[in-house]
Amino acid sequence: MKAALYIRVSTHHQVDKDSLPFQRSELINYAKYVLGIDDYELFEDAGYSGKNTDRPAFQNMMNKIKNREFTHLLVWKIDRISRNLLDFCAMYDEIKEYGVIFVSKNEQFDTSSAMGEAMLKIILVFAELERKLTAERVSSIMLSRAEKGLWNGANVPLGYVYDKVTKFPKIDSKESKTIKLIFDTYEEIKSATHVMKHLNDNNIPTKRGGRWTSKTVTDIIRNPFYKGTYRYNYRESARGSKKDEKEWIIIDDNHEGIISKEQWQLCNDIMDKNAERNSSMYRKDVNTHVFSSILKCENCGRGFIANTDQPRKNGWRPSTYRCQGRARFYDCDAGMTGDVKIGSFVINYLSNFIKAINSINKKSTVEDLENQLLKGKEFKYVHINKDDLDYSFKLISSINVSNVINSNKNVKVNKVSSNNLNSERDKYKRALNRLEDLYLFDDEGMSEKDYLVKKQKLENKLSEINKELEEKNNSNSTIDWSFLNNTLLKNELLNKDHIDYKNLDMTIDRDIIKKFINDIVEKITIKKDGRVASISFKNGITHNFTYTQG
């Protein structure tokens, strides 16, 4: 038997009888002398609330429970796990699934018996009731304070510093210059993005010393605090949805503003007009851009912004794509690409790929596969990464993929295909990047504790996905070729030696072309010079390219 000993204290209980050292010694002794368990591991969360389970040590413990490393979970009191009934029940159902017995030392019961399990749920109901009643009392007090214009302890906005005497933010002479600069510059150039660039180019720091984003600039201009208006109970949480306007507490002329009411209103009117102009309901034409959702910059990893290029003499209007890092954040020097540069490359490579799967067999060689994939004038100076080529040849030649492609059946080996896992992995990577940006650069961001908790949770999920991907990559039988079934345009691509992308785009609806490519391709990375760096297919195969010219 092995026990997980979980200990938690909030910041208000560091020195009382529920302190960490006390809990630690009590649980160790209980495990040894009552349960007879000498093998145990301690998990400690110091200074974390019991309102939810977003705590690093707790999440680490649960991951180990899922790996079946423990037979018992021992706590001092059940509210050490959570004061939220739904959170606790979810946790309890999960550990039961892995055969783990829950034991509470203070309440003197364990869930190896029916009575112990029933008592646990009864006690937790009252624990949650106590928490909600306390939360209601605190909320009422804070609302009452806000109605009197008193500060309730939120992050102090840029331009202000907390005054311990008045217990309310007062104007900071240095930071207030930045606020005035933001409003003056926005009033003149009417663009939050250009204001952001101006601030970053001149090394003007945010509240935490990070880089500016257009969102940070927008939040400042929208904040009525800078004109002397105190607004409270505006959102569900710091970054949550807006509450009903009837619930807001608005107190005009509550404190000294940095800018005038007139300038604040002028800048907000400009922002309203810009938002109205950019709204999709005011766009007369909505264009389809074939590669808009799958292009990624090799240099900075961001996506691309699509636009429609000038019409050619024959009426063709190709799409162009700009890296977001260059267009919005000014921190990437990647050039522009477009349908003219990558359209024929991609569509002919997909055609060659499908033909190769139909023709390559056990008697073929790696060179046969390479020759088929690089057939056409677009690939005269192109080479495929050797490891990618060898891996693809091994997969294609070892199974009768042509039967899969020509069949009307969706043949899938796995419950979750590799492309879904790759998509999930990219999603959590993006979430980590956004989390870091929010913590470092946003004036109204999260505390360090919340940042570390959420970061640990995301990293744990990434680790699980990477492990599953590794397991899939170690088995040839896990490759799923069904992504090639019933794809639009497949027959046309198989029956032509070469496809002119311009003619294809002018004769076939772009939505059809876009769906065809998105059915097969997960991601296309673009080099700084606008050429294709790699193509990742829906089943997890990736082909990286090098060029002997240019």
C-alpha positions in Angstrom: 0.0 0.0 0.0 1.1 3.6 -0.7 -0.6 6.8 0.5 -0.7 10.2 -1.0 -0.8 12.7 1.9 -2.3 16.0 0.8 -1.8 19.2 2.8 -3.2 22.7 2.1 -3.5 26.0 4.0 -4.8 29.3 2.9 -2.9 32.5 3.6 -5.2 33.2 6.6 -4.3 29.9 8.3 -0.5 29.8 8.2 0.1 29.9 11.9 -3.0 28.3 13.5 -3.7 24.7 14.4 -4.2 23.8 10.7 -0.6 24.9 9.7 1.5 22.9 7.4 3.8 21.4 10.0 0.9 20.3 12.1 -1.0 18.7 9.3 2.2 17.0 8.0 3.1 15.3 11.3 -0.6 14.3 12.0 -1.0 12.7 8.6 2.3 10.8 8.7 1.5 9.4 12.1 -2.0 8.4 11.1 -0.8 6.7 7.9 1.8 4.7 9.9 0.1 3.8 13.1 -3.6 3.7 12.1 -3.6 2.6 8.5 -0.3 0.7 8.7 1.1 2.4 5.6 4.9 3.2 5.7 5.2 4.1 2.1 3.8 7.6 1.4 4.4 10.8 -0.5 3.6 14.3 0.6 1.9 16.9 -1.5 1.8 20.5 -0.1 -0.1 23.6 -1.4 0.7 26.6 0.8 -1.4 29.7 0.5 -4.0 28.4 -2.0 -7.8 28.8 -1.6 -10.1 25.8 -1.4 -12.6 27.3 -3.7 -11.3 25.2 -6.6 -8.6 22.6 -7.4 -6.3 24.7 -9.6 -3.3 24.1 -7.4 0.1 22.7 -8.5 0.7 20.1 -5.8 -2.9 18.8 -6.1 -2.7 18.5 -9.9 0.6 16.7 -9.6 -0.9 14.3 -7.1 -3.9 13.6 -9.3 -1.7 12.8 -12.3 0.2 10.2 -10.1 -3.1 8.8 -9.0 -4.1 8.3 -12.6 -0.8 6.5 -13.1 -2.0 4.1 -10.3 0.8 5.0 -7.9 -1.4 5.2 -4.8 -3.9 3.0 -2.9 -5.0 5.8 -0.4 -5.5 9.5 -0.4 -5.2 10.9 3.2 -6.1 14.5 4.2 -6.4 16.3 7.5 -9.9 17.6 6.7 -12.1 17.1 3.6 -12.2 20.8 2.9 -8.4 20.7 2.3 -9.3 19.2 -1.0 -12.0 21.6 -2.0 -14.9 23.6 -0.5 -16.8 23.2 -3.8 -19.1 20.2 -3.8 -18.9 19.7 -7.6 -15.1 19.9 -7.6 -14.9 17.4 -4.7 -17.4 15.0 -6.2 -15.6 15.0 -9.5 -12.3 14.3 -7.8 -13.8 11.6 -5.6 -15.4 9.8 -8.6 -12.1 10.0 -10.4 -10.0 8.4 -7.6 -12.7 5.7 -7.1 -12.2 4.8 -10.7 -8.5 4.1 -9.9 -9.3 2.1 -6.8 -8.1 4.8 -4.3 -9.5 5.0 -0.8 -10.2 8.5 0.5 -9.5 9.0 4.2 -10.1 12.2 6.3 -8.2 12.1 9.6 -10.1 14.9 11.3 -13.6 13.6 10.5 -12.5 10.1 11.4 -13.8 8.2 8.4 -12.6 6.6 5.2 -14.5 5.7 2.1 -13.7 2.0 2.2 -17.1 1.7 3.9 -20.6 2.8 2.7 -21.1 4.8 5.9 -17.9 6.7 5.4 -18.7 7.6 1.9 -22.2 8.8 2.9 -20.8 10.9 5.7 -18.2 12.5 3.5 -20.9 13.8 1.1 -23.1 15.1 3.9 -20.2 17.0 5.6 -19.1 18.5 2.2 -22.6 19.9 1.6 -22.3 21.9 4.8 -18.7 22.9 4.0 -19.9 24.4 0.7 -22.8 26.1 2.3 -20.4 27.8 4.7 -18.2 28.9 1.9 -21.1 30.4 -0.1 -22.5 32.2 2.9 -19.1 33.7 3.6 -18.7 34.7 -0.1 -22.1 36.4 0.0 -21.2 38.4 3.1 -17.8 39.4 1.6 -19.5 40.4 -1.7 -22.1 42.5 0.1 -19.4 44.3 2.0 -17.4 45.0 -1.1 -20.4 46.3 -3.0 -21.2 48.6 -0.1 -17.6 49.9 0.0 -17.7 50.6 -3.8 -21.0 52.5 -3.5 -19.1 54.8 -1.1 -16.3 55.2 -3.6 -13.8 53.1 -1.5 -11.1 51.0 -3.0 -11.6 47.2 -2.9 -8.0 46.1 -3.5 -7.9 45.4 -7.3 -4.7 46.0 -9.4 -3.9 49.7 -9.4 -4.1 51.0 -13.0 -1.1 52.4 -14.9 -0.7 56.1 -14.1 -1.7 55.6 -10.4 0.0 54.4 -7.2 -1.8 53.2 -4.1 -1.9 55.8 -1.3 -1.7 54.1 2.2 -3.1 57.2 3.8 -6.3 57.6 1.8 -6.4 53.9 1.0 -7.1 54.8 -2.7 -5.0 55.2 -5.8 -3.5 58.6 -6.4 -1.8 59.9 -9.6 1.8 58.9 -10.2 3.6 61.8 -11.7 5.8 59.6 -13.9 3.3 57.0 -15.1 0.6 59.6 -15.7 2.8 60.9 -18.6 2.4 57.6 -20.4 -1.4 57.8 -20.0 -1.5 61.3 -21.4 0.8 60.2 -24.3 -1.5 57.3 -25.1 -4.7 59.5 -25.3 -2.9 62.3 -27.2 -1.4 59.9 -29.7 -4.6 58.0 -30.2 -6.6 61.2 -30.7 -4.1 62.2 -33.4 -3.6 58.9 -35.4 -6.8 57.0 -34.4 -5.1 53.6 -34.3 -4.4 51.5 -31.2 -2.0 49.4 -33.2 0.1 52.4 -34.1 0.0 53.7 -30.5 1.3 50.3 -29.4 4.1 50.5 -32.0 5.0 54.0 -30.9 5.2 52.9 -27.2 7.3 49.8 -28.0 9.6 51.7 -30.4 10.3 54.3 -27.7 10.8 51.6 -24.9 8.0 53.0 -22.8 7.3 50.3 -20.2 3.9 48.9 -19.1 3.0 48.7 -15.5 5.1 45.5 -15.2 7.8 46.5 -17.5 6.7 44.4 -20.5 5.9 45.1 -24.1 2.6 46.8 -25.2 -0.2 45.1 -27.2 -3.0 46.8 -29.0 -5.4 45.2 -26.5 -3.6 46.9 -23.6 -3.9 50.3 -25.3 -7.6 49.7 -26.0 -8.2 48.7 -22.4 -6.6 52.0 -21.2 -8.6 54.1 -23.5 -11.9 52.4 -22.5 -11.2 52.7 -18.8 -13.2 55.5 -17.3 -10.9 55.6 -14.2 -8.6 57.9 -16.2 -11.3 60.6 -16.3 -12.1 60.3 -12.5 -15.0 57.8 -12.7 -15.0 54.8 -10.4 -16.6 51.7 -12.0 -17.1 48.6 -10.0 -18.9 45.2 -10.5 -18.5 45.7 -14.2 -17.4 42.1 -15.1 -18.0 38.6 -13.8 -14.2 38.4 -13.1 -11.1 40.3 -14.2 -11.3 38.9 -17.7 -14.9 37.6 -17.6 -18.0 38.7 -19.5 -19.7 42.0 -18.8 -22.5 42.0 -16.3 -25.9 43.6 -16.8 -25.5 47.4 -16.8 -28.0 47.6 -13.9 -25.5 45.8 -11.7 -22.6 48.3 -12.4 -21.6 50.7 -9.7 -20.6 54.0 -11.4 -19.4 57.0 -9.4 -18.5 60.1 -11.4 -15.9 62.6 -10.1 -14.8 60.1 -7.5 -11.1 60.8 -7.7 -8.7 63.0 -9.6 -8.5 62.0 -13.3 -5.4 62.1 -15.4 -7.2 63.3 -18.6 -10.3 65.4 -19.1 -13.7 64.0 -19.6 -13.9 65.6 -23.0 -10.7 63.9 -24.3 -11.8 60.5 -22.9 -15.1 60.8 -24.7 -13.5 61.9 -27.9 -11.1 59.0 -28.0 -13.9 56.5 -27.1 -16.1 57.9 -29.9 -13.2 57.4 -32.3 -12.8 53.8 -31.1 -16.5 53.2 -31.5 -16.4 54.4 -35.1 -13.3 52.2 -35.8 -15.1 49.2 -34.4 -18.2 49.9 -36.5 -16.1 50.3 -39.6 -14.3 47.0 -39.0 -17.5 45.1 -38.1 -18.3 42.3 -40.5 -21.9 43.6 -41.0 -20.4 46.6 -42.7 -18.3 44.6 -45.1 -19.8 44.5 -48.6 -17.7 41.6 -49.8 -16.5 38.6 -47.8 -13.7 36.8 -49.7 -12.6 33.2 -49.3 -8.9 32.8 -48.9 -7.9 29.2 -49.5 -4.8 29.0 -47.2 -5.9 31.5 -44.5 -6.5 29.0 -41.7 -3.5 26.7 -42.2 -0.5 28.9 -42.8 2.1 29.4 -40.1 5.2 31.5 -40.1 8.4 29.4 -39.7 10.2 32.4 -38.2 7.8 33.4 -35.4 5.2 30.6 -35.3 2.2 32.9 -35.8 -0.6 32.7 -38.4 -1.1 34.9 -41.4 -3.5 37.7 -42.2 -5.3 37.2 -45.6 -6.1 40.0 -48.1 -7.3 40.1 -51.7 -4.6 41.3 -54.2 -5.2 43.6 -57.1 -7.0 41.9 -60.1 -4.9 40.7 -63.0 -5.7 41.4 -66.6 -7.6 38.2 -67.0 -9.7 39.1 -63.9 -8.0 36.7 -61.4 -7.7 38.2 -57.9 -5.3 36.0 -55.9 -5.0 36.2 -52.1 -2.0 37.5 -50.3 -0.9 36.6 -46.8 1.1 38.6 -44.2 2.6 37.2 -41.1 0.8 38.5 -38.0 4.1 38.9 -36.2 5.1 41.5 -38.8 1.7 43.1 -39.4 0.5 43.4 -35.9 3.3 42.9 -33.4 6.3 44.3 -35.5 8.6 41.6 -34.1 9.0 39.4 -37.2 10.8 40.2 -40.5 9.1 37.5 -42.6 8.0 38.6 -46.1 4.7 38.3 -47.8 3.4 35.2 -49.6 0.3 34.5 -51.6 -1.6 32.3 -54.0 0.8 33.2 -56.8 3.8 32.0 -54.9 2.5 28.9 -53.1 -0.8 27.9 -54.9 0.7 25.7 -57.6 3.3 24.3 -55.3 0.8 23.1 -52.7 -1.9 21.8 -55.1 0.6 19.9 -57.2 2.4 18.5 -54.2 -1.0 17.2 -52.9 -1.7 15.7 -56.3 1.7 14.0 -56.3 1.2 12.8 -52.8 -2.1 11.1 -53.6 -0.7 9.6 -56.8 2.3 8.3 -54.8 0.1 6.5 -52.3 -1.7 4.8 -55.2 1.5 3.7 -57.0 4.1 3.0 -54.3 4.3 -0.6 -53.1 6.7 -3.1 -51.5 8.7 -3.4 -54.8 9.2 0.4 -55.0 12.2 2.3 -53.6 12.6 5.6 -51.6 13.8 7.2 -54.8 10.6 6.2 -56.6 8.6 8.0 -53.9 10.8 11.1 -54.0 10.6 11.3 -57.8 6.8 11.0 -57.7 6.4 13.7 -55.0 8.8 16.1 -56.7 7.3 15.7 -60.2 6.7 19.0 -61.9 8.3 22.4 -62.7 7.5 23.7 -59.2 9.9 21.3 -57.6 12.9 21.6 -59.8 15.1 23.0 -57.0 13.2 21.4 -54.1 14.4 18.6 -51.8 12.5 16.6 -49.1 14.0 16.0 -45.7 15.6 12.5 -45.8 14.1 11.4 -42.5 10.6 12.6 -43.5 11.0 10.8 -46.9 12.2 7.5 -45.3 9.4 7.5 -42.7 6.7 8.2 -45.4 8.1 5.4 -47.6 8.1 2.9 -44.8 4.5 3.7 -44.1 3.2 3.8 -47.6 5.0 0.7 -48.9 4.1 -1.4 -45.8 0.3 -1.3 -46.2 -2.1 -1.3 -49.1 -3.1 2.3 -48.8 -4.6 2.4 -52.3 -7.4 0.2 -51.1 -8.1 2.8 -48.4 -8.1 5.7 -50.8 -10.3 4.0 -53.4 -12.7 2.6 -50.9 -15.8 4.4 -49.8 -15.2 3.3 -46.2 -13.5 5.4 -43.6 -10.8 3.1 -42.3 -9.5 4.4 -39.0 -7.2 2.5 -36.7 -7.3 4.8 -33.6 -10.0 6.4 -31.6 -8.1 9.7 -31.7 -6.1 10.4 -34.8 -2.7 12.0 -34.7 -3.9 15.1 -36.4 -6.4 15.7 -33.5 -3.6 15.2 -31.0 -1.3 17.6 -32.9 -4.2 20.1 -33.0 -4.7 19.7 -29.3 -0.9 20.1 -28.7 -0.9 23.3 -30.7 -3.9 24.6 -28.8 -2.2 24.1 -25.4 1.0 25.7 -26.7 -0.9 28.7 -27.8 -2.7 28.8 -24.5 0.7 28.8 -22.7 1.9 31.7 -24.8 -1.3 33.7 -24.2 -1.0 33.0 -20.5 2.5 34.3 -20.4 1.6 37.4 -22.4 -1.3 38.0 -20.1 0.9 37.7 -17.0 3.9 39.7 -18.3 2.3 42.4 -20.4 -1.3 43.1 -19.3 -1.8 45.7 -16.7 -4.9 44.0 -15.5 -3.4 40.5 -15.6 -3.3 37.7 -13.0 -1.2 37.3 -9.9 2.0 35.2 -9.9 0.2 32.5 -7.9 -2.6 32.1 -10.4 -0.1 32.2 -13.3 2.0 29.4 -11.8 -1.1 27.3 -11.1 -2.5 27.7 -14.6 0.9 27.2 -16.2 1.4 23.9 -14.4 -2.0 22.7 -15.5 -1.3 23.5 -19.1 2.1 21.9 -19.0 0.7 18.7 -17.5 -1.8 18.5 -20.3 0.9 19.1 -22.9 3.0 16.3 -21.3 0.1 13.9 -21.6 -0.5 14.8 -25.3 3.2 14.5 -26.2 3.4 11.1 -24.5 0.4 9.8 -26.5 1.9 11.2 -29.7 5.1 9.5 -29.0 3.3 6.2 -28.5 1.5 6.6 -31.8 4.7 7.5 -33.7 6.3 4.3 -32.4 3.7 2.1 -34.1 3.3 2.1 -37.9 -0.2 0.6 -37.5 -1.5 3.9 -35.9 -1.3 5.9 -39.1 -4.7 6.9 -40.2 -5.1 7.3 -44.0 -8.9 7.9 -44.0 -8.3 11.6 -44.3 -7.9 11.0 -48.0 -11.3 9.4 -48.4 -14.0 11.2 -50.4 -12.1 14.4 -50.7 -13.3 16.9 -53.2 -11.2 17.3 -56.4 -9.4 14.0 -55.8 -10.3 12.5 -59.1 -9.4 15.6 -61.0 -6.0 15.8 -59.4 -5.3 12.1 -60.1 -6.2 12.5 -63.8 -3.9 15.5 -64.6 -0.2 15.5 -64.9 0.0 19.2 -63.8 -2.4 21.6 -62.3 -2.3 25.3 -63.0 -3.5 26.9 -59.8 -4.7 30.1 -61.4 -7.0 28.2 -63.8 -8.2 26.0 -61.0 -9.0 29.0 -58.9 -10.9 30.7 -61.7 -12.9 27.7 -62.8 -13.8 26.0 -59.4 -15.4 27.6 -56.4 -12.8 28.7 -53.9 -14.8 27.1 -51.0 -14.5 23.7 -52.7 -10.7 24.2 -53.1 -10.3 25.3 -49.5 -12.3 22.4 -48.2 -10.2 19.9 -50.3 -7.0 21.3 -49.0 -8.2 21.5 -45.4 -9.4 17.9 -45.6 -5.9 16.8 -46.3 -3.5 19.4 -44.8 -3.2 20.3 -41.1 -0.6 23.0 -41.4 1.7 24.7 -44.0 4.7 26.6 -42.7 6.1 29.5 -44.7 9.7 30.6 -44.9 10.8 34.2 -44.5 11.0 34.5 -48.3 7.4 33.4 -48.7 8.2 29.8 -50.0 6.8 26.6 -48.5 9.0 25.3 -45.6 6.9 22.3 -44.7 3.5 20.6 -45.2 1.9 18.7 -42.3 -0.8 16.3 -43.3 -3.9 15.4 -41.2 -2.5 12.0 -40.2 0.6 13.5 -38.6 3.1 13.0 -41.5 5.2 16.1 -42.1 7.4 16.8 -45.1 10.1 19.5 -44.7 11.6 21.2 -47.8 14.9 22.7 -48.7 15.8 24.6 -51.8 19.0 24.6 -53.8 18.4 28.0 -55.3 17.2 31.2 -53.7 
